[in-house]
Amino acid sequence: MSSCRLWLSGPNSIEGFELRKTNRSEVRRYFEKWLDSLFRNDLINRHEREQNLRAMERHLPRLVGGLNHSGKVALDVGPRCLTIFLREGRNPSSGSSFSLFEMKWSGKEQGKRLRCFLGNRFVPAISDSLRMNLRFVLEPSRIDLVWSGMDMAAVGFFDDIIEKIRTCDFCIFDNRLADEKPNVYIEIGIAYALGKPFILANYKGNHQPIPSDLTHILNIHYGNYKDLCTTLDFNLPIFLRDVGLRKSVLARSG
């Protein structure tokens, strides 16, 4: 790359409330996995992967310092600029938080705005964390997240579910706690019948296996929401490309 500069933003706090911090090991690990995912799926070439890895290593101390200072840094690498945001996700069971990194290339095509239907077990402690985490993952790609506000016992449940799935572009289903109440598989059946592409987040803590009819679709096996969000973040552009919802997922530099 011909040049590489690092741009920093203002302090990482809101009215005195300290926001999330990260460290060199976490940033390096995430950055490497992200670039590896892009390379495996032909979104960058081998030269871009190596050039960006070298740029990251060269600026890693200042990059981490900038994220901890402001939650945002811009890495100007040759003909493109990579802006990195530090977000904070939540795990519902422990109440702990985790780092989410948003990577945004300059020159990337925005694409049309999409709608994603989220289906999951209606348990507030889980739903609240899941919806917040997924909004961090989806919003940078101009994807609106929608869901049903009703449980299975609510009047009009099926009408509400069918209408939301019918008008969405794709779905994400989380089967966490589906052992106790497998309603999410009904929603999956509706999406399948309506011809909507979907991703199944398959929770490793479930005791019952997923129905055999679903083993061939895209399953993301996860143990916690950090794993789920990281995997979704890496694979969502490829999924959107493969199902025909986005033509171009990353501006190539050659």
GROMACS elastic network, one bead per residue, 0.5 to 0.9 nm:
[ bonds ]
;  ai    aj funct       b0    kb
    1     4     6  0.73758   500
    1    48     6  0.87009   500
    1    51     6  0.65037   500
    1    52     6  0.85043   500
    1    55     6  0.86129   500
    1    77     6  0.65450   500
    1    78     6  0.50253   500
    1    79     6  0.81270   500
    2    77     6  0.76312   500
    2    78     6  0.50983   500
    2    79     6  0.81189   500
    3    76     6  0.74709   500
    3    77     6  0.58695   500
    3    79     6  0.84512   500
    4    55     6  0.69207   500
    4    59     6  0.87835   500
    4    75     6  0.68595   500
    4    76     6  0.51756   500
    4    78     6  0.61932   500
    5    59     6  0.85170   500
    5    74     6  0.80704   500
    5    75     6  0.57473   500
    5    77     6  0.66960   500
    5    78     6  0.88764   500
    6    59     6  0.74760   500
    6    62     6  0.77668   500
    6    63     6  0.73080   500
    6    66     6  0.88279   500
    6    73     6  0.69609   500
    6    74     6  0.57248   500
    6    76     6  0.61147   500
    6    77     6  0.87725   500
    7    63     6  0.88708   500
    7    66     6  0.81942   500
    7    72     6  0.88181   500
    7    73     6  0.56712   500
    7    75     6  0.63451   500
    7    76     6  0.76636   500
    7    83     6  0.89657   500
    8    62     6  0.89562   500
    8    63     6  0.84306   500
    8    66     6  0.55931   500
    8    67     6  0.80959   500
    8    69     6  0.83048   500
    8    70     6  0.72709   500
    8    72     6  0.68288   500
    8    74     6  0.66419   500
    9    12     6  0.85539   500
    9    66     6  0.72959   500
    9    67     6  0.86259   500
    9    69     6  0.77812   500
    9    70     6  0.54159   500
    9    71     6  0.77820   500
    9    72     6  0.61470   500
    9    73     6  0.64846   500
    9    74     6  0.85520   500
   10    13     6  0.88168   500
   10    66     6  0.88865   500
   10    69     6  0.70251   500
   10    71     6  0.83710   500
   10    72     6  0.84005   500
   11    14     6  0.86019   500
   11    66     6  0.88564   500
   11    68     6  0.82503   500
   11    71     6  0.77312   500
   12    17     6  0.87371   500
   12    18     6  0.67661   500
   12    19     6  0.59807   500
   12    20     6  0.81013   500
   12    21     6  0.89252   500
   12    66     6  0.89189   500
   12    67     6  0.77186   500
   12    68     6  0.64158   500
   12    71     6  0.53554   500
   12    72     6  0.83117   500
   13    16     6  0.57848   500
   13    17     6  0.53275   500
   13    19     6  0.55433   500
   13    20     6  0.89835   500
   13    69     6  0.82639   500
   13    70     6  0.73370   500
   13    71     6  0.86204   500
   14    17     6  0.50905   500
   14    18     6  0.69098   500
   14    19     6  0.76006   500
   15    18     6  0.85666   500
   18    21     6  0.86983   500
   19    68     6  0.81697   500
   19    70     6  0.88619   500
   19    71     6  0.79307   500
   19    87     6  0.87219   500
   19    88     6  0.81406   500
   20    68     6  0.72062   500
   20    71     6  0.78856   500
   20    86     6  0.75073   500
   20    87     6  0.72307   500
   20    88     6  0.62883   500
   20    97     6  0.87112   500
   20    98     6  0.83861   500
   20    99     6  0.73838   500
   21    64     6  0.87421   500
   21    67     6  0.74777   500
   21    68     6  0.50810   500
   21    69     6  0.84459   500
   21    71     6  0.82833   500
   21    86     6  0.81818   500
   21    99     6  0.80472   500
   22    25     6  0.85657   500
   22    26     6  0.66515   500
   22    27     6  0.71524   500
   22    64     6  0.68180   500
   22    65     6  0.87085   500
   22    67     6  0.74530   500
   22    68     6  0.64201   500
   22    86     6  0.81987   500
   22    99     6  0.72146   500
   23    26     6  0.55134   500
   23    27     6  0.63033   500
   23    28     6  0.86163   500
   23    61     6  0.88822   500
   23    64     6  0.61658   500
   23    65     6  0.84377   500
   23    68     6  0.84305   500
   24    27     6  0.52673   500
   24    28     6  0.59408   500
   24    29     6  0.84559   500
   24    60     6  0.67124   500
   24    61     6  0.69120   500
   24    63     6  0.86684   500
   24    64     6  0.61834   500
   25    28     6  0.52100   500
   25    29     6  0.60495   500
   25    30     6  0.85705   500
   26    29     6  0.52500   500
   26    30     6  0.61486   500
   26    31     6  0.84804   500
   26    99     6  0.86054   500
   27    30     6  0.52582   500
   27    31     6  0.59380   500
   27    32     6  0.84803   500
   27    60     6  0.80722   500
   27    63     6  0.87269   500
   27    64     6  0.71929   500
   27   101     6  0.84711   500
   28    31     6  0.51903   500
   28    32     6  0.60710   500
   28    33     6  0.86053   500
   28    53     6  0.89133   500
   28    56     6  0.77212   500
   28    57     6  0.77633   500
   28    60     6  0.76731   500
   29    32     6  0.53255   500
   29    33     6  0.62405   500
   29    34     6  0.85687   500
   30    33     6  0.52416   500
   30    34     6  0.60336   500
   30    35     6  0.86502   500
   30   101     6  0.79329   500
   30   230     6  0.85445   500
   31    34     6  0.50967   500
   31    35     6  0.62186   500
   31    36     6  0.85400   500
   31    53     6  0.79017   500
   31    56     6  0.79568   500
   31   101     6  0.89101   500
   32    35     6  0.52496   500
   32    36     6  0.60490   500
   32    37     6  0.85815   500
   32    49     6  0.88886   500
   32    53     6  0.70312   500
   33    36     6  0.50100   500
   33    37     6  0.61150   500
   33    38     6  0.86847   500
   33   234     6  0.83059   500
   34    37     6  0.51959   500
   34    38     6  0.63985   500
   34    39     6  0.87416   500
   34   230     6  0.89751   500
   34   233     6  0.86471   500
   34   234     6  0.61491   500
   35    38     6  0.50696   500
   35    39     6  0.61309   500
   35    40     6  0.86007   500
   35    44     6  0.80454   500
   35    48     6  0.89311   500
   35    49     6  0.60614   500
   35    52     6  0.80824   500
   35    53     6  0.79267   500
   36    39     6  0.50792   500
   36    40     6  0.60693   500
   36    41     6  0.86130   500
   36    49     6  0.74587   500
   37    40     6  0.52133   500
   37    41     6  0.63049   500
   37    42     6  0.87303   500
   37    43     6  0.84875   500
   37   234     6  0.63061   500
   37   235     6  0.76371   500
   38    41     6  0.53684   500
   38    42     6  0.62831   500
   38    44     6  0.57707   500
   38    45     6  0.84772   500
   38    49     6  0.83496   500
   38   234     6  0.77200   500
   38   235     6  0.88249   500
   38   238     6  0.88902   500
   39    42     6  0.51551   500
   39    43     6  0.57946   500
   39    44     6  0.50871   500
   39    45     6  0.59846   500
   39    46     6  0.67793   500
   39    48     6  0.86517   500
   39    49     6  0.68002   500
   40    43     6  0.77050   500
   40    44     6  0.84148   500
   41    44     6  0.80013   500
   41   238     6  0.72075   500
   42    45     6  0.65935   500
   43   238     6  0.88179   500
   43   249     6  0.75949   500
   43   250     6  0.63576   500
   43   251     6  0.83083   500
   43   252     6  0.72747   500
   44    47     6  0.81323   500
   44    48     6  0.60202   500
   44    49     6  0.66609   500
   44   250     6  0.81280   500
   44   251     6  0.87992   500
   44   252     6  0.65606   500
   44   253     6  0.83113   500
   44   254     6  0.85648   500
   45    48     6  0.53866   500
   45    49     6  0.63547   500
   45    50     6  0.89049   500
   45   252     6  0.85430   500
   45   254     6  0.79593   500
   46    49     6  0.50933   500
   46    50     6  0.63239   500
   46    51     6  0.85931   500
   47    50     6  0.52738   500
   47    51     6  0.60201   500
   47    52     6  0.85045   500
   48    51     6  0.50625   500
   48    52     6  0.59665   500
   48    53     6  0.83912   500
   48   253     6  0.81689   500
   48   254     6  0.85983   500
   49    52     6  0.53817   500
   49    53     6  0.61388   500
   49    54     6  0.86898   500
   50    53     6  0.50659   500
   50    54     6  0.61624   500
   50    55     6  0.85611   500
   51    54     6  0.52259   500
   51    55     6  0.61831   500
   51    56     6  0.86400   500
   51    77     6  0.88111   500
   52    56     6  0.60487   500
   52    57     6  0.85925   500
   52    77     6  0.77070   500
   53    56     6  0.50967   500
   53    57     6  0.62409   500
   53    58     6  0.86117   500
   54    57     6  0.51530   500
   54    58     6  0.60823   500
   54    59     6  0.86392   500
   55    58     6  0.51335   500
   55    59     6  0.62520   500
   55    60     6  0.82222   500
   55    75     6  0.85968   500
   55    77     6  0.74755   500
   56    59     6  0.53248   500
   56    60     6  0.54604   500
   56    63     6  0.79145   500
   56    75     6  0.85853   500
   57    60     6  0.50229   500
   57    61     6  0.82613   500
   58    61     6  0.80713   500
   58    62     6  0.89736   500
   59    62     6  0.55458   500
   59    63     6  0.57653   500
   59    64     6  0.85676   500
   59    75     6  0.86693   500
   60    64     6  0.60418   500
   60    65     6  0.83809   500
   61    64     6  0.53873   500
   61    65     6  0.61319   500
   61    66     6  0.85847   500
   62    66     6  0.59051   500
   62    67     6  0.85358   500
   63    66     6  0.51186   500
   63    67     6  0.62838   500
   63    68     6  0.86848   500
   63    73     6  0.66984   500
   63    74     6  0.86304   500
   63    75     6  0.81897   500
   64    67     6  0.51437   500
   64    68     6  0.61796   500
   64    69     6  0.84502   500
   64    73     6  0.87749   500
   65    68     6  0.51929   500
   65    69     6  0.59931   500
   65    70     6  0.86151   500
   66    70     6  0.59764   500
   66    71     6  0.69607   500
   66    72     6  0.66420   500
   66    73     6  0.58484   500
   67    70     6  0.54402   500
   67    72     6  0.51359   500
   67    73     6  0.60745   500
   67    84     6  0.79661   500
   67    85     6  0.71603   500
   67    86     6  0.62981   500
   68    71     6  0.57560   500
   68    72     6  0.82270   500
   68    86     6  0.81778   500
   69    72     6  0.80975   500
   70    73     6  0.76701   500
   70    85     6  0.89524   500
   70    86     6  0.87045   500
   71    84     6  0.81868   500
   71    85     6  0.56452   500
   71    87     6  0.74168   500
   72    83     6  0.71446   500
   72    84     6  0.56249   500
   72    86     6  0.63140   500
   73    82     6  0.83580   500
   73    83     6  0.57491   500
   73    84     6  0.53742   500
   73    85     6  0.67402   500
   73    86     6  0.89448   500
   74    81     6  0.65752   500
   74    82     6  0.56377   500
   74    84     6  0.62110   500
   74    85     6  0.88275   500
   75    80     6  0.86542   500
   75    81     6  0.56385   500
   75    82     6  0.50359   500
   75    83     6  0.60996   500
   75    84     6  0.78368   500
   76    79     6  0.78655   500
   76    80     6  0.62477   500
   76    82     6  0.62658   500
   76    83     6  0.83260   500
   77    80     6  0.55473   500
   77    81     6  0.56844   500
   77    82     6  0.72614   500
   78    81     6  0.76587   500
   79   253     6  0.76603   500
   80   105     6  0.69106   500
   80   106     6  0.57642   500
   80   107     6  0.71838   500
   80   253     6  0.81740   500
   81   104     6  0.82289   500
   81   105     6  0.58402   500
   81   106     6  0.52492   500
   81   107     6  0.83667   500
   82   103     6  0.67500   500
   82   104     6  0.56067   500
   82   106     6  0.63715   500
   83   102     6  0.80217   500
   83   103     6  0.59584   500
   83   104     6  0.51046   500
   83   105     6  0.64094   500
   83   106     6  0.78650   500
   84   101     6  0.66893   500
   84   102     6  0.55805   500
   84   104     6  0.64059   500
   84   105     6  0.88928   500
   85   100     6  0.81959   500
   85   101     6  0.56533   500
   85   103     6  0.67040   500
   85   104     6  0.83811   500
   86    99     6  0.67672   500
   86   100     6  0.59878   500
   86   102     6  0.65802   500
   87    98     6  0.83997   500
   87    99     6  0.59289   500
   87   101     6  0.60325   500
   87   102     6  0.73918   500
   87   136     6  0.74820   500
   88    97     6  0.63323   500
   88    98     6  0.56951   500
   88    99     6  0.50435   500
   88   100     6  0.57162   500
   88   101     6  0.85752   500
   88   133     6  0.81924   500
   88   136     6  0.87047   500
   89    96     6  0.85991   500
   89    97     6  0.54427   500
   89    98     6  0.51242   500
   89    99     6  0.61071   500
   89   100     6  0.62153   500
   89   129     6  0.76765   500
   89   130     6  0.88871   500
   89   132     6  0.74797   500
   89   133     6  0.54044   500
   89   136     6  0.81102   500
   89   225     6  0.79565   500
   89   226     6  0.72353   500
   89   229     6  0.85930   500
   90    94     6  0.88028   500
   90    95     6  0.65639   500
   90    96     6  0.60022   500
   90    98     6  0.62295   500
   90    99     6  0.88607   500
   90   129     6  0.56632   500
   90   130     6  0.79177   500
   90   132     6  0.80579   500
   90   133     6  0.68502   500
   90   225     6  0.72768   500
   90   226     6  0.78625   500
   91    94     6  0.60398   500
   91    95     6  0.54128   500
   91    96     6  0.55170   500
   91    97     6  0.60589   500
   91    98     6  0.77100   500
   91   126     6  0.82682   500
   91   129     6  0.65794   500
   91   130     6  0.82624   500
   91   224     6  0.69105   500
   91   225     6  0.58924   500
   91   226     6  0.74445   500
   92    95     6  0.52565   500
   92    96     6  0.75935   500
   92   125     6  0.58201   500
   92   126     6  0.54062   500
   92   127     6  0.85544   500
   92   128     6  0.82169   500
   92   129     6  0.59101   500
   92   130     6  0.80610   500
   92   224     6  0.89720   500
   92   225     6  0.83156   500
   93    96     6  0.80949   500
   93   125     6  0.79300   500
   93   126     6  0.78100   500
   94    97     6  0.87065   500
   97   226     6  0.87115   500
   98   225     6  0.88483   500
   98   226     6  0.64902   500
   99   226     6  0.77870   500
  100   133     6  0.86018   500
  100   136     6  0.79234   500
  100   137     6  0.83299   500
  100   226     6  0.78120   500
  100   229     6  0.77581   500
  100   230     6  0.74281   500
  101   137     6  0.89550   500
  101   230     6  0.85722   500
  101   233     6  0.89068   500
  102   136     6  0.80195   500
  102   137     6  0.76019   500
  102   140     6  0.76738   500
  102   233     6  0.83568   500
  103   140     6  0.87603   500
  104   108     6  0.79522   500
  104   140     6  0.78864   500
  105   108     6  0.58297   500
  105   250     6  0.77967   500
  105   251     6  0.78250   500
  106   109     6  0.88497   500
  106   251     6  0.81561   500
  107   110     6  0.88582   500
  107   250     6  0.82105   500
  107   251     6  0.59844   500
  107   252     6  0.89397   500
  108   248     6  0.83672   500
  108   249     6  0.72261   500
  108   250     6  0.53881   500
  108   252     6  0.86356   500
  109   248     6  0.68361   500
  109   249     6  0.70128   500
  109   250     6  0.70031   500
  109   251     6  0.69648   500
  110   113     6  0.83214   500
  110   141     6  0.72494   500
  110   142     6  0.73605   500
  110   249     6  0.86407   500
  111   114     6  0.87422   500
  111   141     6  0.81575   500
  111   142     6  0.77284   500
  111   245     6  0.88600   500
  111   246     6  0.65664   500
  111   247     6  0.80822   500
  111   248     6  0.80502   500
  111   249     6  0.85882   500
  112   142     6  0.73995   500
  112   143     6  0.88195   500
  112   245     6  0.86766   500
  112   246     6  0.80059   500
  113   141     6  0.80636   500
  113   142     6  0.50852   500
  113   143     6  0.57640   500
  113   144     6  0.75041   500
  114   141     6  0.85494   500
  114   142     6  0.64516   500
  114   144     6  0.61635   500
  114   145     6  0.87691   500
  114   168     6  0.75051   500
  114   169     6  0.60982   500
  114   170     6  0.82659   500
  114   245     6  0.83039   500
  115   142     6  0.86766   500
  115   143     6  0.55002   500
  115   145     6  0.60420   500
  115   146     6  0.70459   500
  115   167     6  0.78867   500
  115   169     6  0.53320   500
  115   170     6  0.68878   500
  115   171     6  0.84068   500
  116   138     6  0.86566   500
  116   143     6  0.66307   500
  116   144     6  0.60565   500
  116   146     6  0.60748   500
  116   147     6  0.83933   500
  116   165     6  0.83611   500
  116   168     6  0.56092   500
  116   169     6  0.59856   500
  116   170     6  0.51376   500
  116   171     6  0.51253   500
  116   172     6  0.69950   500
  117   144     6  0.85745   500
  117   145     6  0.60586   500
  117   147     6  0.54846   500
  117   148     6  0.84161   500
  117   164     6  0.67924   500
  117   165     6  0.60787   500
  117   167     6  0.88778   500
  117   168     6  0.60868   500
  117   169     6  0.79459   500
  117   170     6  0.64977   500
  117   172     6  0.62794   500
  117   173     6  0.82069   500
  118   131     6  0.81109   500
  118   145     6  0.68579   500
  118   146     6  0.61465   500
  118   147     6  0.51225   500
  118   148     6  0.80220   500
  118   165     6  0.89433   500
  118   171     6  0.58673   500
  118   172     6  0.50263   500
  118   173     6  0.57841   500
  118   174     6  0.78297   500
  119   122     6  0.87295   500
  119   147     6  0.65427   500
  119   148     6  0.77392   500
  119   171     6  0.75520   500
  119   172     6  0.63827   500
  119   174     6  0.62957   500
  119   175     6  0.83798   500
  119   184     6  0.60638   500
  119   187     6  0.67900   500
  119   188     6  0.80679   500
  120   123     6  0.85079   500
  120   126     6  0.86925   500
  120   127     6  0.72572   500
  120   130     6  0.88869   500
  120   147     6  0.88862   500
  120   172     6  0.86007   500
  120   173     6  0.58298   500
  120   175     6  0.61257   500
  120   176     6  0.72167   500
  120   177     6  0.87878   500
  120   178     6  0.83247   500
  120   183     6  0.80705   500
  120   184     6  0.56966   500
  120   187     6  0.89171   500
  121   124     6  0.89235   500
  121   126     6  0.78806   500
  121   127     6  0.74373   500
  121   151     6  0.85120   500
  121   174     6  0.75060   500
  121   175     6  0.69588   500
  121   176     6  0.67814   500
  121   177     6  0.65783   500
  121   178     6  0.66471   500
  121   181     6  0.74478   500
  121   182     6  0.78536   500
  121   183     6  0.70910   500
  121   184     6  0.65251   500
  122   125     6  0.89236   500
  122   126     6  0.76951   500
  122   127     6  0.64183   500
  122   149     6  0.86862   500
  122   150     6  0.79963   500
  122   151     6  0.61907   500
  122   152     6  0.87434   500
  123   126     6  0.54600   500
  123   127     6  0.58266   500
  123   128     6  0.84087   500
  124   128     6  0.57289   500
  124   129     6  0.84026   500
  125   128     6  0.57616   500
  125   129     6  0.67048   500
  125   130     6  0.88209   500
  126   129     6  0.55247   500
  126   130     6  0.60505   500
  126   131     6  0.85476   500
  126   176     6  0.86465   500
  127   130     6  0.51310   500
  127   131     6  0.59433   500
  127   132     6  0.84704   500
  128   131     6  0.54198   500
  128   132     6  0.62597   500
  128   133     6  0.86375   500
  129   132     6  0.52804   500
  129   133     6  0.60654   500
  129   134     6  0.85542   500
  129   225     6  0.85694   500
  130   133     6  0.51841   500
  130   134     6  0.60691   500
  130   135     6  0.85493   500
  130   174     6  0.89253   500
  130   225     6  0.74418   500
  131   134     6  0.52245   500
  131   135     6  0.61426   500
  131   136     6  0.88055   500
  131   145     6  0.78890   500
  132   135     6  0.52381   500
  132   136     6  0.66071   500
  133   136     6  0.53420   500
  133   137     6  0.66593   500
  133   138     6  0.89039   500
  133   225     6  0.78140   500
  133   226     6  0.87482   500
  133   229     6  0.69894   500
  134   138     6  0.59267   500
  134   139     6  0.82647   500
  134   145     6  0.78431   500
  134   229     6  0.69703   500
  134   232     6  0.88066   500
  135   138     6  0.50803   500
  135   139     6  0.55491   500
  135   140     6  0.86038   500
  135   143     6  0.83566   500
  135   144     6  0.77675   500
  135   145     6  0.66901   500
  136   139     6  0.59425   500
  136   140     6  0.73455   500
  136   229     6  0.88216   500
  137   140     6  0.67578   500
  137   141     6  0.78744   500
  137   229     6  0.68005   500
  137   230     6  0.85557   500
  137   232     6  0.74396   500
  137   233     6  0.59180   500
  137   236     6  0.88860   500
  138   141     6  0.55118   500
  138   142     6  0.67271   500
  138   143     6  0.52215   500
  138   144     6  0.70803   500
  138   145     6  0.75084   500
  138   233     6  0.81556   500
  138   236     6  0.85983   500
  139   142     6  0.50166   500
  139   143     6  0.52247   500
  139   144     6  0.65503   500
  139   145     6  0.82644   500
  140   143     6  0.74376   500
  141   237     6  0.84282   500
  146   164     6  0.74847   500
  146   168     6  0.82838   500
  147   150     6  0.89104   500
  147   161     6  0.80100   500
  147   164     6  0.72261   500
  147   165     6  0.87733   500
  148   151     6  0.79811   500
  148   157     6  0.80799   500
  148   160     6  0.65843   500
  148   161     6  0.60868   500
  148   164     6  0.74028   500
  149   157     6  0.89420   500
  149   160     6  0.86586   500
  150   153     6  0.77739   500
  150   154     6  0.56662   500
  150   155     6  0.82623   500
  150   156     6  0.84665   500
  150   157     6  0.62296   500
  150   160     6  0.81675   500
  150   161     6  0.87559   500
  151   154     6  0.54580   500
  151   155     6  0.89165   500
  151   157     6  0.70258   500
  152   155     6  0.82342   500
  152   157     6  0.61320   500
  152   158     6  0.83118   500
  152   183     6  0.72955   500
  153   156     6  0.89648   500
  153   157     6  0.74363   500
  154   157     6  0.55931   500
  155   158     6  0.84191   500
  156   159     6  0.53663   500
  156   160     6  0.61685   500
  156   161     6  0.86374   500
  157   160     6  0.52657   500
  157   161     6  0.61422   500
  157   162     6  0.85464   500
  158   161     6  0.50738   500
  158   162     6  0.58697   500
  158   163     6  0.83588   500
  158   187     6  0.89846   500
  159   162     6  0.52672   500
  159   163     6  0.60603   500
  159   164     6  0.85892   500
  160   163     6  0.53560   500
  160   164     6  0.62592   500
  160   165     6  0.86600   500
  161   164     6  0.53102   500
  161   165     6  0.61279   500
  161   166     6  0.83944   500
  161   187     6  0.73145   500
  161   190     6  0.83945   500
  162   165     6  0.52397   500
  162   166     6  0.58363   500
  162   167     6  0.85635   500
  162   187     6  0.82642   500
  162   190     6  0.68783   500
  162   191     6  0.81843   500
  162   194     6  0.88071   500
  163   166     6  0.50432   500
  163   167     6  0.62097   500
  163   168     6  0.86523   500
  164   167     6  0.53668   500
  164   168     6  0.62193   500
  165   168     6  0.52256   500
  165   169     6  0.80362   500
  165   170     6  0.78478   500
  165   171     6  0.74235   500
  165   187     6  0.84634   500
  165   190     6  0.76945   500
  165   191     6  0.63173   500
  165   194     6  0.79798   500
  165   196     6  0.76956   500
  166   169     6  0.81783   500
  166   190     6  0.88960   500
  166   191     6  0.77397   500
  166   194     6  0.67115   500
  166   195     6  0.89665   500
  166   196     6  0.78449   500
  168   171     6  0.73512   500
  168   196     6  0.79908   500
  169   196     6  0.68130   500
  169   197     6  0.75860   500
  169   245     6  0.77989   500
  170   191     6  0.84650   500
  170   196     6  0.55554   500
  170   197     6  0.50398   500
  170   198     6  0.54363   500
  170   199     6  0.82333   500
  170   240     6  0.89369   500
  170   245     6  0.88449   500
  171   188     6  0.85958   500
  171   191     6  0.75707   500
  171   196     6  0.71210   500
  171   197     6  0.64877   500
  171   199     6  0.63583   500
  171   200     6  0.85110   500
  172   197     6  0.89116   500
  172   198     6  0.55576   500
  172   200     6  0.59978   500
  172   201     6  0.71927   500
  173   184     6  0.69044   500
  173   185     6  0.84986   500
  173   187     6  0.81963   500
  173   188     6  0.71875   500
  173   198     6  0.73919   500
  173   199     6  0.62579   500
  173   201     6  0.58797   500
  173   202     6  0.84280   500
  174   177     6  0.89186   500
  174   178     6  0.85193   500
  174   184     6  0.74163   500
  174   199     6  0.86005   500
  174   200     6  0.60576   500
  174   202     6  0.64090   500
  174   203     6  0.73929   500
  175   178     6  0.50466   500
  175   179     6  0.82397   500
  175   182     6  0.76375   500
  175   183     6  0.88764   500
  175   184     6  0.63587   500
  175   185     6  0.79052   500
  175   200     6  0.74762   500
  175   201     6  0.63872   500
  175   202     6  0.57696   500
  175   203     6  0.61954   500
  175   206     6  0.81473   500
  175   210     6  0.86146   500
  176   179     6  0.79184   500
  176   201     6  0.80824   500
  176   202     6  0.71531   500
  176   203     6  0.52819   500
  176   204     6  0.84089   500
  176   205     6  0.76361   500
  176   206     6  0.67632   500
  177   180     6  0.58528   500
  177   181     6  0.69278   500
  177   182     6  0.78157   500
  177   203     6  0.82081   500
  177   205     6  0.83024   500
  177   206     6  0.65597   500
  178   183     6  0.70516   500
  178   184     6  0.69521   500
  178   185     6  0.82597   500
  178   206     6  0.73094   500
  178   208     6  0.84088   500
  179   182     6  0.60149   500
  179   206     6  0.62723   500
  179   207     6  0.66650   500
  179   208     6  0.60180   500
  179   209     6  0.88446   500
  181   184     6  0.81236   500
  182   185     6  0.58619   500
  182   186     6  0.75868   500
  183   186     6  0.53338   500
  183   187     6  0.68601   500
  183   188     6  0.89384   500
  184   187     6  0.51021   500
  184   188     6  0.62776   500
  184   189     6  0.87098   500
  185   189     6  0.61595   500
  185   190     6  0.86456   500
  185   210     6  0.88736   500
  185   211     6  0.84742   500
  186   189     6  0.50479   500
  186   190     6  0.63926   500
  186   191     6  0.88088   500
  187   190     6  0.50332   500
  187   191     6  0.63105   500
  187   192     6  0.86041   500
  188   191     6  0.51033   500
  188   192     6  0.61136   500
  188   193     6  0.85847   500
  188   198     6  0.81276   500
  188   200     6  0.85838   500
  189   192     6  0.50094   500
  189   193     6  0.60945   500
  189   194     6  0.85721   500
  190   193     6  0.51107   500
  190   194     6  0.61750   500
  190   195     6  0.86097   500
  190   196     6  0.87350   500
  191   194     6  0.50944   500
  191   195     6  0.61384   500
  191   196     6  0.51723   500
  191   197     6  0.74692   500
  191   198     6  0.75599   500
  192   195     6  0.51133   500
  192   196     6  0.60045   500
  192   197     6  0.75596   500
  192   198     6  0.82730   500
  193   196     6  0.77867   500
  197   243     6  0.69714   500
  198   217     6  0.81201   500
  198   218     6  0.74949   500
  199   217     6  0.74949   500
  199   218     6  0.54329   500
  199   219     6  0.62637   500
  199   220     6  0.74195   500
  199   239     6  0.87007   500
  200   214     6  0.86741   500
  200   217     6  0.77081   500
  200   218     6  0.62671   500
  200   220     6  0.61966   500
  200   221     6  0.85077   500
  201   218     6  0.86269   500
  201   219     6  0.59563   500
  201   221     6  0.61838   500
  201   222     6  0.70238   500
  201   228     6  0.72831   500
  202   205     6  0.88870   500
  202   206     6  0.82784   500
  202   210     6  0.78636   500
  202   219     6  0.61727   500
  202   220     6  0.56615   500
  202   222     6  0.62884   500
  202   223     6  0.87567   500
  203   206     6  0.58869   500
  203   220     6  0.82445   500
  203   221     6  0.59368   500
  203   222     6  0.52906   500
  203   223     6  0.60341   500
  203   224     6  0.78969   500
  204   207     6  0.81355   500
  204   221     6  0.62765   500
  204   222     6  0.57672   500
  204   223     6  0.53283   500
  204   224     6  0.85988   500
  205   222     6  0.86096   500
  205   223     6  0.67620   500
  206   209     6  0.73317   500
  208   211     6  0.88884   500
  209   212     6  0.81731   500
  210   213     6  0.83007   500
  210   214     6  0.67505   500
  210   215     6  0.72010   500
  211   214     6  0.56627   500
  211   215     6  0.71447   500
  212   215     6  0.54635   500
  212   216     6  0.83091   500
  213   216     6  0.71461   500
  213   217     6  0.86050   500
  214   217     6  0.56660   500
  214   218     6  0.85158   500
  214   219     6  0.84650   500
  215   218     6  0.79917   500
  215   219     6  0.75178   500
  216   219     6  0.81404   500
  218   239     6  0.89450   500
  220   228     6  0.71785   500
  220   231     6  0.74697   500
  220   232     6  0.80528   500
  221   227     6  0.86095   500
  221   228     6  0.76370   500
  222   225     6  0.73326   500
  222   226     6  0.85557   500
  222   227     6  0.56869   500
  222   228     6  0.54537   500
  222   231     6  0.86098   500
  223   226     6  0.83366   500
  223   227     6  0.65346   500
  223   228     6  0.76229   500
  224   227     6  0.55058   500
  224   228     6  0.64627   500
  224   229     6  0.88469   500
  225   229     6  0.59064   500
  225   230     6  0.83272   500
  226   229     6  0.53142   500
  226   230     6  0.60849   500
  226   231     6  0.85380   500
  227   230     6  0.53049   500
  227   231     6  0.61301   500
  227   232     6  0.85315   500
  228   231     6  0.52928   500
  228   232     6  0.60675   500
  228   233     6  0.84677   500
  229   232     6  0.50506   500
  229   233     6  0.58962   500
  229   234     6  0.85680   500
  230   233     6  0.50589   500
  230   234     6  0.62820   500
  230   235     6  0.86480   500
  231   234     6  0.52264   500
  231   235     6  0.60636   500
  231   236     6  0.81967   500
  232   235     6  0.51338   500
  232   236     6  0.53544   500
  232   237     6  0.88235   500
  233   236     6  0.57272   500
  233   237     6  0.79039   500
  234   237     6  0.72737   500
  234   238     6  0.81641   500
  235   238     6  0.53354   500
  235   239     6  0.62228   500
  235   240     6  0.87534   500
  236   239     6  0.50217   500
  236   240     6  0.61338   500
  236   241     6  0.85488   500
  237   240     6  0.52045   500
  237   241     6  0.61852   500
  237   242     6  0.86268   500
  237   246     6  0.79524   500
  237   248     6  0.87507   500
  237   249     6  0.57695   500
  237   250     6  0.84546   500
  238   241     6  0.50762   500
  238   242     6  0.60487   500
  238   243     6  0.86567   500
  238   249     6  0.75365   500
  239   242     6  0.51267   500
  239   243     6  0.61925   500
  239   244     6  0.85312   500
  239   245     6  0.85691   500
  239   246     6  0.89795   500
  240   243     6  0.54438   500
  240   244     6  0.61946   500
  240   245     6  0.50865   500
  240   246     6  0.54473   500
  240   247     6  0.82469   500
  240   249     6  0.82168   500
  241   244     6  0.52392   500
  241   245     6  0.60119   500
  241   247     6  0.58389   500
  241   248     6  0.69869   500
  241   249     6  0.69412   500
  242   245     6  0.77430   500
  242   246     6  0.81799   500
  242   247     6  0.88348   500
  243   246     6  0.80004   500
  244   247     6  0.66577   500
  246   249     6  0.66665   500
  248   251     6  0.74761   500
